[in-house]
Amino acid sequence: MTITKDTIIGDILDEDFEVAPFFLEMGMHCLGCPSARGESVGEACSVHGVDPDELVAKLNAHFAAKK
């Protein structure tokens, strides 16, 4: 899976819930709520004041390591 700022968080979590700590680290503690699962990575980063490029890089590194 390749992550972009437009990737929906719910889709990422459905692919591999092991990435949940990446979101928890940025202060996104409501991963199970419908609105959080429907947000894009970019939207969530904007709300939580996190650099989306940094999170996208971490997520893509995680998925690349699993291949």
N, CA, C and O atoms as a MOPAC input file, in Angstrom:
PM7 MOZYME 1SCF
protein

 N      0.85600 1    -1.17900 1     0.00000 1
 C      0.00000 1     0.00000 1     0.00000 1
 C      0.89600 1     1.23300 1     0.00000 1
 O      1.85400 1     1.31600 1     0.76800 1
 N      0.57700 1     2.18100 1    -0.86200 1
 C      1.29000 1     3.45000 1    -0.90400 1
 C      0.38200 1     4.53300 1    -0.33700 1
 O     -0.75700 1     4.69700 1    -0.77300 1
 N      0.89700 1     5.26200 1     0.63000 1
 C      0.13500 1     6.28500 1     1.32800 1
 C      0.43600 1     7.65900 1     0.73000 1
 O      1.58300 1     7.97500 1     0.41400 1
 N     -0.61500 1     8.47000 1     0.58100 1
 C     -0.47100 1     9.87500 1     0.20000 1
 C     -1.24300 1    10.69300 1     1.22800 1
 O     -1.88400 1    10.13600 1     2.11900 1
 N     -1.17800 1    12.00700 1     1.10200 1
 C     -1.93900 1    12.87800 1     2.00900 1
 C     -3.44200 1    12.69300 1     1.82400 1
 O     -4.22700 1    13.03900 1     2.70700 1
 N     -3.84200 1    12.14500 1     0.67400 1
 C     -5.26300 1    11.95400 1     0.38500 1
 C     -5.79000 1    10.58700 1     0.79800 1
 O     -6.98800 1    10.32800 1     0.68700 1
 N     -4.91100 1     9.71000 1     1.27400 1
 C     -5.33900 1     8.37500 1     1.68600 1
 C     -6.19500 1     8.48400 1     2.94000 1
 O     -5.86400 1     9.22100 1     3.86900 1
 N     -7.29300 1     7.74800 1     2.95600 1
 C     -8.23200 1     7.75500 1     4.07900 1
 C     -7.66100 1     6.90300 1     5.21900 1
 O     -7.20000 1     5.78200 1     5.00500 1
 N     -7.70200 1     7.45200 1     6.41200 1
 C     -7.13400 1     6.78300 1     7.58100 1
 C     -7.76700 1     5.41500 1     7.81800 1
 O     -7.06600 1     4.46200 1     8.15500 1
 N     -9.05900 1     5.30900 1     7.64900 1
 C     -9.72600 1     4.01700 1     7.82700 1
 C     -9.18400 1     2.95600 1     6.89100 1
 O     -9.05200 1     1.79500 1     7.27600 1
 N     -8.86900 1     3.34500 1     5.65900 1
 C     -8.30000 1     2.39200 1     4.69800 1
 C     -6.92000 1     1.92200 1     5.14600 1
 O     -6.57300 1     0.75000 1     4.99800 1
 N     -6.14200 1     2.84600 1     5.69400 1
 C     -4.80300 1     2.49500 1     6.18600 1
 C     -4.91400 1     1.52000 1     7.35000 1
 O     -4.21000 1     0.51100 1     7.39800 1
 N     -5.80600 1     1.82900 1     8.28900 1
 C     -5.97000 1     0.96400 1     9.46000 1
 C     -6.52700 1    -0.39900 1     9.07500 1
 O     -6.16800 1    -1.40900 1     9.68100 1
 N     -7.40000 1    -0.43700 1     8.07400 1
 C     -7.93200 1    -1.71800 1     7.60800 1
 C     -6.83100 1    -2.57400 1     6.98200 1
 O     -6.85000 1    -3.80000 1     7.09200 1
 N     -5.88300 1    -1.92600 1     6.33300 1
 C     -4.77400 1    -2.64500 1     5.70500 1
 C     -3.81600 1    -3.21300 1     6.75600 1
 O     -3.35100 1    -4.34700 1     6.63400 1
 N     -3.52700 1    -2.41600 1     7.78700 1
 C     -2.57800 1    -2.85600 1     8.81800 1
 C     -2.76900 1    -2.01100 1    10.08300 1
 O     -2.31800 1    -0.86700 1    10.14500 1
 N     -3.43000 1    -2.57400 1    11.07300 1
 C     -3.70700 1    -1.82400 1    12.29700 1
 C     -2.44100 1    -1.56100 1    13.11400 1
 O     -2.47500 1    -0.79300 1    14.07500 1
 N     -1.32200 1    -2.19400 1    12.73900 1
 C     -0.06000 1    -1.95700 1    13.44000 1
 C      0.41300 1    -0.50800 1    13.30700 1
 O      1.30200 1    -0.08400 1    14.04600 1
 N     -0.16200 1     0.25500 1    12.38100 1
 C      0.23200 1     1.66300 1    12.21500 1
 C     -0.50700 1     2.58300 1    13.18900 1
 O     -0.23200 1     3.78200 1    13.22700 1
 N     -1.42200 1     2.05100 1    13.96200 1
 C     -2.18700 1     2.87400 1    14.90700 1
 C     -1.28100 1     3.74000 1    15.79200 1
 O     -1.61800 1     4.90100 1    16.02400 1
 N     -0.15300 1     3.23300 1    16.29500 1
 C      0.71300 1     4.08900 1    17.12500 1
 C      1.20000 1     5.35100 1    16.42000 1
 O      1.43900 1     6.36700 1    17.07400 1
 N      1.35000 1     5.30400 1    15.10700 1
 C      1.77200 1     6.50300 1    14.37200 1
 C      0.74500 1     7.61600 1    14.53800 1
 O      1.10200 1     8.78700 1    14.66900 1
 N     -0.52400 1     7.24500 1    14.53000 1
 C     -1.59800 1     8.22500 1    14.69100 1
 C     -1.73600 1     8.64400 1    16.15600 1
 O     -1.99500 1     9.81000 1    16.45500 1
 N     -1.56200 1     7.69200 1    17.05700 1
 C     -1.63900 1     8.01300 1    18.47900 1
 C     -0.53300 1     8.98500 1    18.87800 1
 O     -0.75900 1     9.87600 1    19.69600 1
 N      0.65600 1     8.82400 1    18.31000 1
 C      1.79000 1     9.71100 1    18.60400 1
 C      1.48500 1    11.16200 1    18.23700 1
 O      1.99400 1    12.08400 1    18.87300 1
 N      0.66100 1    11.36500 1    17.22000 1
 C      0.35200 1    12.72700 1    16.78200 1
 C     -0.83900 1    13.31300 1    17.52000 1
 O     -1.28100 1    14.42200 1    17.22200 1
 N     -1.36300 1    12.55100 1    18.49700 1
 C     -2.47600 1    13.05100 1    19.30100 1
 C     -3.83600 1    12.63600 1    18.79300 1
 O     -4.85500 1    13.11600 1    19.28900 1
 N     -3.87000 1    11.75600 1    17.81500 1
 C     -5.14200 1    11.29200 1    17.26000 1
 C     -5.54900 1    10.02100 1    18.00200 1
 O     -5.20600 1     8.90900 1    17.60100 1
 N     -6.28600 1    10.21500 1    19.08900 1
 C     -6.62900 1     9.09700 1    19.96600 1
 C     -8.00000 1     8.49500 1    19.68700 1
 O     -8.39200 1     7.53200 1    20.34500 1
 N     -8.72200 1     9.03500 1    18.74000 1
 C    -10.08700 1     8.54900 1    18.47100 1
 C    -10.12700 1     7.76700 1    17.17000 1
 O    -10.97100 1     8.03600 1    16.31400 1
 N     -9.24200 1     6.81600 1    17.00700 1
 C     -9.12700 1     6.08000 1    15.75000 1
 C    -10.36700 1     5.27300 1    15.39900 1
 O    -10.57600 1     4.94400 1    14.23100 1
 N    -11.18100 1     4.95200 1    16.37200 1
 C    -12.36300 1     4.15400 1    16.10400 1
 C    -13.58800 1     4.96900 1    15.73800 1
 O    -14.58400 1     4.40300 1    15.28900 1
 N    -13.54300 1     6.27700 1    15.91500 1
 C    -14.73600 1     7.06700 1    15.63500 1
 C    -14.90500 1     7.23200 1    14.12500 1
 O    -13.91800 1     7.33200 1    13.39700 1
 N    -16.14100 1     7.26200 1    13.66100 1
 C    -16.40000 1     7.31000 1    12.21400 1
 C    -15.75400 1     8.50200 1    11.50600 1
 O    -15.26800 1     8.35600 1    10.38500 1
 N    -15.74100 1     9.65800 1    12.13000 1
 C    -15.16600 1    10.81500 1    11.44100 1
 C    -13.66000 1    10.67600 1    11.29200 1
 O    -13.10500 1    11.07900 1    10.27000 1
 N    -12.98800 1    10.11500 1    12.28800 1
 C    -11.54100 1     9.93000 1    12.19500 1
 C    -11.20200 1     8.91400 1    11.11700 1
 O    -10.24400 1     9.10600 1    10.36800 1
 N    -11.96100 1     7.85300 1    11.02900 1
 C    -11.69700 1     6.82400 1    10.02600 1
 C    -11.98800 1     7.31900 1     8.62000 1
 O    -11.48100 1     6.75900 1     7.64900 1
 N    -12.80100 1     8.36400 1     8.50100 1
 C    -13.14100 1     8.90100 1     7.19200 1
 C    -12.27600 1    10.06100 1     6.74600 1
 O    -12.40600 1    10.53300 1     5.61700 1
 N    -11.38900 1    10.52900 1     7.62100 1
 C    -10.50500 1    11.65000 1     7.29100 1
 C     -9.31700 1    11.17100 1     6.46200 1
 O     -8.89300 1    10.01900 1     6.55900 1
 N     -8.79900 1    12.07100 1     5.65400 1
 C     -7.55100 1    11.76700 1     4.95000 1
 C     -6.38500 1    12.05000 1     5.89200 1
 O     -6.54200 1    12.71900 1     6.91300 1
 N     -5.23300 1    11.53800 1     5.53800 1
 C     -4.03100 1    11.79600 1     6.32500 1
 C     -3.77600 1    13.29900 1     6.40400 1
 O     -3.45300 1    13.82100 1     7.47000 1
 N     -3.92100 1    13.98700 1     5.28400 1
 C     -3.69700 1    15.42700 1     5.24900 1
 C     -4.64200 1    16.19200 1     6.14600 1
 O     -4.23400 1    17.12000 1     6.84400 1
 N     -5.92600 1    15.79900 1     6.13100 1
 C     -6.91900 1    16.46500 1     6.98900 1
 C     -6.58900 1    16.25400 1     8.46100 1
 O     -6.63300 1    17.19800 1     9.25100 1
 N     -6.26400 1    15.03300 1     8.82700 1
 C     -5.95300 1    14.73200 1    10.22400 1
 C     -4.70800 1    15.48700 1    10.68000 1
 O     -4.66700 1    16.00300 1    11.79700 1
 N     -3.70600 1    15.55100 1     9.83000 1
 C     -2.48500 1    16.26800 1    10.18800 1
 C     -2.77000 1    17.74900 1    10.37200 1
 O     -2.21900 1    18.37900 1    11.27500 1
 N     -3.61200 1    18.30500 1     9.53800 1
 C     -3.96800 1    19.71600 1     9.65100 1
 C     -4.64400 1    19.99900 1    10.98400 1
 O     -4.32100 1    20.98000 1    11.65400 1
 N     -5.57700 1    19.14400 1    11.36800 1
 C     -6.31000 1    19.31300 1    12.62400 1
 C     -5.38300 1    19.18700 1    13.82900 1
 O     -5.54700 1    19.89500 1    14.82200 1
 N     -4.41100 1    18.28500 1    13.73800 1
 C     -3.53900 1    17.99700 1    14.87500 1
 C     -2.19000 1    18.72100 1    14.81600 1
 O     -1.32900 1    18.49700 1    15.66700 1
 N     -2.00600 1    19.57800 1    13.82800 1
 C     -0.77800 1    20.36100 1    13.75100 1
 C      0.47300 1    19.54800 1    13.48300 1
 O      1.54200 1    19.84000 1    14.02000 1
 N      0.33700 1    18.53200 1    12.65500 1
 C      1.45200 1    17.63500 1    12.34600 1
 C      1.82700 1    17.79700 1    10.87500 1
 O      0.96200 1    18.05100 1    10.03600 1
 N      3.10800 1    17.65100 1    10.56400 1
 C      3.58200 1    17.71500 1     9.18900 1
 C      3.10500 1    16.46700 1     8.43700 1
 O      3.53200 1    15.35700 1     8.75400 1
 N      2.23200 1    16.63800 1     7.45200 1
 C      1.70700 1    15.45900 1     6.74900 1
 C      2.78600 1    14.69400 1     5.98300 1
 O      2.71100 1    13.47100 1     5.86400 1
 N      3.78300 1    15.40000 1     5.46800 1
 C      4.84000 1    14.71400 1     4.71600 1
 C      5.63700 1    13.77600 1     5.61800 1
 O      6.05800 1    12.70200 1     5.18900 1
 N      5.83900 1    14.18400 1     6.86100 1
 C      6.56400 1    13.34300 1     7.81800 1
 C      5.76600 1    12.07100 1     8.13200 1
 O      6.32300 1    10.97400 1     8.16200 1
 N      4.46500 1    12.22700 1     8.36300 1
 C      3.63400 1    11.05800 1     8.66200 1
 C      3.52800 1    10.13800 1     7.45300 1
 O      3.61000 1     8.91900 1     7.59800 1
 N      3.34700 1    10.70000 1     6.26800 1
 C      3.27100 1     9.89400 1     5.04300 1
 C      4.56400 1     9.09200 1     4.87600 1
 O      4.52300 1     7.91200 1     4.52700 1
 N      5.69800 1     9.72300 1     5.12200 1
 C      6.98600 1     9.02500 1     5.00300 1
 C      7.08100 1     7.87200 1     5.99500 1
 O      7.53600 1     6.78600 1     5.63800 1
 N      6.65600 1     8.09700 1     7.23600 1
 C      6.69800 1     7.02400 1     8.24700 1
 C      5.79200 1     5.86100 1     7.85200 1
 O      6.17300 1     4.69600 1     7.96800 1
 N      4.59800 1     6.19000 1     7.38800 1
 C      3.65800 1     5.14400 1     6.99100 1
 C      4.17700 1     4.35200 1     5.79900 1
 O      4.10300 1     3.12300 1     5.78800 1
 N      4.70000 1     5.04800 1     4.79900 1
 C      5.22000 1     4.35000 1     3.62000 1
 C      6.43200 1     3.50000 1     3.96900 1
 O      6.59900 1     2.41300 1     3.41600 1
 N      7.28000 1     3.97300 1     4.87700 1
 C      8.42900 1     3.17100 1     5.31600 1
 C      7.95200 1     1.89400 1     6.00400 1
 O      8.52100 1     0.82100 1     5.80400 1
 N      6.91400 1     2.01900 1     6.80700 1
 C      6.35400 1     0.84900 1     7.49400 1
 C      5.85100 1    -0.17600 1     6.48700 1
 O      6.16100 1    -1.36300 1     6.58800 1
 N      5.06300 1     0.29800 1     5.50500 1
 C      4.50800 1    -0.64600 1     4.52100 1
 C      5.59800 1    -1.22000 1     3.61800 1
 O      5.50500 1    -2.37900 1     3.21300 1
 N      6.61600 1    -0.44700 1     3.29600 1
 C      7.70700 1    -0.95400 1     2.47100 1
 C      8.48900 1    -2.04000 1     3.20200 1
 O      8.93700 1    -3.00800 1     2.58700 1
 N      8.65100 1    -1.87900 1     4.50600 1
 C      9.37700 1    -2.87400 1     5.29900 1
 C      8.62000 1    -4.18800 1     5.41100 1
 O      9.21800 1    -5.23600 1     5.65900 1
 N      7.31500 1    -4.13400 1     5.22800 1
 C      6.50100 1    -5.35400 1     5.33900 1
 C      6.48200 1    -6.17800 1     4.05300 1
 O      5.99600 1    -7.31000 1     4.04900 1
 N      7.00800 1    -5.61800 1     2.96300 1
 C      6.98800 1    -6.33500 1     1.66900 1
 C      8.01700 1    -7.41800 1     1.63700 1
 O      8.14400 1    -8.12100 1     0.63400 1

